[in-house]
């Protein structure tokens, strides 16, 4: 998951820099935002799978 965290961090920095640029294509910026949200959503899915797997491997007693 560290790889995904690194990708999210890089995407966030790119999005921040791009959003401050005056001449950025609004459609491209919207696509970049969507991609960033996809990364964040996938990270949440990863964490949910890890948590669910842990609970299955270590059921409450």
Backbone as a chain_set.jsonl record, in Angstrom:
{"seq": "XXXXXXXXXXXXXXXXXXXXXXXXXXXXXXXXXXXXXXXXXXXXXXXXXXXXXXXXXXXXX", "coords": {"N": [[0.812, -1.187, 0.0], [2.12, 1.116, 0.328], [3.1, 1.934, -2.103], [0.783, 2.782, -3.405], [0.086, 4.883, -1.691], [2.223, 6.602, -2.182], [1.736, 7.195, -4.864], [-0.697, 8.55, -4.609], [0.124, 10.766, -3.133], [1.907, 11.977, -4.968], [0.111, 12.493, -7.044], [-1.593, 14.287, -5.779], [0.128, 16.467, -5.357], [0.708, 17.125, -8.019], [-1.847, 17.793, -8.933], [-2.365, 20.005, -7.311], [-0.354, 21.805, -8.183], [-1.062, 22.034, -10.895], [-3.616, 23.133, -10.719], [-3.103, 25.707, -9.955], [-2.044, 26.884, -12.135], [-2.494, 29.232, -14.647], [-3.104, 28.842, -17.379], [-4.068, 26.291, -17.734], [-5.722, 23.551, -19.238], [-9.107, 23.213, -18.729], [-10.586, 20.844, -19.053], [-8.608, 18.898, -18.983], [-7.673, 19.285, -16.411], [-9.943, 18.543, -14.961], [-10.02, 15.847, -15.64], [-7.652, 15.014, -14.436], [-8.323, 15.451, -11.758], [-10.373, 13.541, -11.476], [-8.891, 11.206, -11.855], [-7.223, 11.328, -9.621], [-9.125, 11.072, -7.566], [-9.955, 8.475, -8.144], [-7.636, 7.073, -7.447], [-7.571, 7.563, -4.68], [-9.968, 6.377, -3.889], [-9.447, 3.715, -4.586], [-7.431, 3.191, -2.764], [-8.854, 3.254, -0.367], [-10.464, 1.01, -0.815], [-8.481, -0.972, -0.868], [-7.607, -0.847, 1.817], [-9.936, -1.602, 3.143], [-10.166, -4.266, 2.264], [-7.851, -5.346, 3.423], [-8.444, -4.978, 6.146], [-10.812, -6.535, 6.382], [-9.82, -9.071, 5.73], [-7.994, -9.455, 7.817], [-9.785, -9.55, 9.974], [-11.126, -11.925, 9.35], [-9.083, -13.767, 9.571], [-8.425, -13.504, 12.216], [-10.672, -14.025, 14.157], [-13.045, -12.712, 16.568], [-12.983, -13.847, 19.949]], "CA": [[0.0, 0.0, 0.0], [3.0, 2.284, 0.295], [3.174, 2.381, -3.494], [-0.429, 3.557, -3.675], [0.202, 6.133, -0.932], [3.163, 7.445, -2.917], [1.035, 7.659, -6.065], [-1.687, 9.545, -4.176], [0.873, 11.966, -2.763], [2.381, 12.599, -6.208], [-1.07, 12.988, -7.744], [-2.054, 15.458, -5.045], [1.052, 17.566, -5.656], [0.499, 17.489, -9.417], [-3.146, 18.46, -8.998], [-2.197, 21.314, -6.682], [0.43, 22.651, -9.09], [-1.829, 22.27, -12.12], [-4.77, 23.993, -10.444], [-2.626, 27.083, -9.792], [-1.554, 27.355, -13.432], [-3.558, 30.002, -15.307], [-3.422, 28.406, -18.739], [-4.333, 24.849, -17.768], [-6.96, 23.14, -19.915], [-10.067, 22.796, -17.7], [-10.953, 19.434, -19.247], [-7.489, 18.086, -18.508], [-7.668, 19.406, -14.956], [-11.049, 17.707, -14.474], [-9.584, 14.449, -15.779], [-6.648, 14.792, -13.394], [-9.06, 15.333, -10.489], [-11.041, 12.233, -11.479], [-7.862, 10.183, -11.662], [-6.81, 11.408, -8.22], [-10.207, 10.477, -6.774], [-9.885, 7.025, -8.369], [-6.537, 6.566, -6.625], [-7.99, 7.624, -3.272], [-11.002, 5.353, -3.72], [-8.785, 2.406, -4.626], [-6.705, 3.055, -1.494], [-9.866, 2.875, 0.635], [-10.829, -0.382, -1.101], [-7.361, -1.793, -0.399], [-7.619, -0.898, 3.276], [-11.095, -2.403, 3.546], [-9.814, -5.673, 2.045], [-6.877, -5.727, 4.452], [-9.164, -5.067, 7.419], [-11.714, -7.692, 6.336], [-8.996, -10.285, 5.764], [-7.488, -9.577, 9.177], [-10.889, -10.002, 10.832], [-11.403, -13.332, 9.054], [-7.97, -14.57, 10.083], [-8.375, -13.348, 13.672], [-12.044, -13.772, 14.627], [-13.158, -12.454, 18.013], [-13.19, -15.068, 20.738]], "C": [[0.86, 1.259, 0.0], [3.127, 2.833, -1.118], [1.956, 3.24, -3.822], [-0.392, 4.886, -2.92], [1.13, 7.115, -1.638], [2.509, 8.014, -4.17], [0.011, 8.737, -5.712], [-0.994, 10.854, -3.819], [1.352, 12.709, -4.011], [1.218, 13.207, -6.986], [-1.595, 14.259, -7.082], [-1.178, 16.674, -5.344], [0.877, 18.053, -7.091], [-0.807, 18.262, -9.577], [-3.056, 19.867, -8.416], [-1.45, 22.269, -7.613], [-0.367, 23.008, -10.341], [-2.981, 23.24, -11.87], [-4.361, 25.453, -10.25], [-2.141, 27.694, -11.105], [-2.7, 28.016, -14.196], [-4.023, 29.398, -16.622], [-3.752, 26.921, -18.85], [-5.681, 24.581, -18.443], [-7.935, 22.618, -18.853], [-10.49, 21.33, -17.829], [-9.855, 18.514, -18.733], [-7.436, 18.111, -16.985], [-8.779, 18.554, -14.338], [-10.679, 16.231, -14.56], [-8.554, 14.093, -14.714], [-7.315, 14.633, -12.029], [-9.759, 13.977, -10.378], [-10.039, 11.112, -11.216], [-7.406, 10.159, -10.201], [-7.869, 10.771, -7.315], [-10.25, 8.958, -6.946], [-8.785, 6.397, -7.522], [-6.934, 6.509, -5.15], [-9.033, 6.543, -2.982], [-10.393, 3.951, -3.699], [-8.017, 2.154, -3.33], [-7.671, 2.646, -0.383], [-10.295, 1.423, 0.445], [-9.742, -1.336, -0.617], [-7.41, -1.955, 1.116], [-8.783, -1.732, 3.781], [-10.803, -3.896, 3.373], [-8.825, -6.173, 3.094], [-7.588, -5.926, 5.787], [-10.081, -6.289, 7.467], [-10.939, -9.004, 6.416], [-8.453, -10.514, 7.168], [-8.58, -10.1, 10.109], [-11.216, -11.476, 10.59], [-10.304, -14.24, 9.608], [-7.887, -14.548, 11.605], [-9.775, -13.045, 14.203], [-12.063, -13.504, 16.132], [-13.474, -13.747, 18.757], [-14.289, -14.904, 21.73]], "O": [[0.37, 2.348, -0.298], [3.247, 4.042, -1.315], [2.082, 4.296, -4.441], [-0.801, 5.912, -3.464], [0.857, 8.315, -1.685], [2.707, 9.184, -4.5], [-0.131, 9.723, -6.436], [-1.478, 11.931, -4.168], [1.218, 13.93, -4.1], [1.333, 14.309, -7.522], [-1.997, 15.199, -7.768], [-1.685, 17.775, -5.559], [0.895, 19.256, -7.348], [-0.855, 19.271, -10.281], [-3.615, 20.81, -8.976], [-1.871, 23.41, -7.807], [-0.346, 24.154, -10.79], [-3.286, 24.075, -12.722], [-5.2, 26.345, -10.37], [-1.862, 28.891, -11.17], [-3.76, 27.415, -14.367], [-5.211, 29.441, -16.94], [-3.719, 26.357, -19.944], [-6.651, 25.309, -18.231], [-7.609, 21.664, -18.146], [-10.723, 20.658, -16.825], [-10.131, 17.481, -18.123], [-7.185, 17.089, -16.346], [-8.571, 17.916, -13.306], [-10.989, 15.455, -13.656], [-8.583, 12.995, -14.157], [-6.918, 13.779, -11.236], [-9.741, 13.344, -9.322], [-10.311, 10.188, -10.45], [-7.226, 9.089, -9.62], [-7.535, 10.015, -6.403], [-10.548, 8.235, -5.995], [-8.971, 5.324, -6.949], [-6.663, 5.524, -4.462], [-8.978, 5.878, -1.947], [-10.781, 3.108, -2.89], [-7.961, 1.02, -2.854], [-7.347, 1.794, 0.444], [-10.469, 0.69, 1.418], [-10.036, -2.377, -0.03], [-7.272, -3.063, 1.635], [-8.636, -2.487, 4.742], [-11.152, -4.7, 4.237], [-8.95, -7.292, 3.591], [-7.362, -6.921, 6.476], [-10.123, -6.997, 8.473], [-11.362, -9.938, 7.097], [-8.452, -11.644, 7.656], [-8.334, -10.983, 10.931], [-11.548, -12.196, 11.531], [-10.578, -15.352, 10.058], [-7.342, -15.469, 12.214], [-10.037, -11.929, 14.652], [-11.215, -13.998, 16.874], [-14.157, -14.628, 18.233], [-14.593, -15.835, 22.474]]}, "num_chains": 1, "name": "protein.A"}
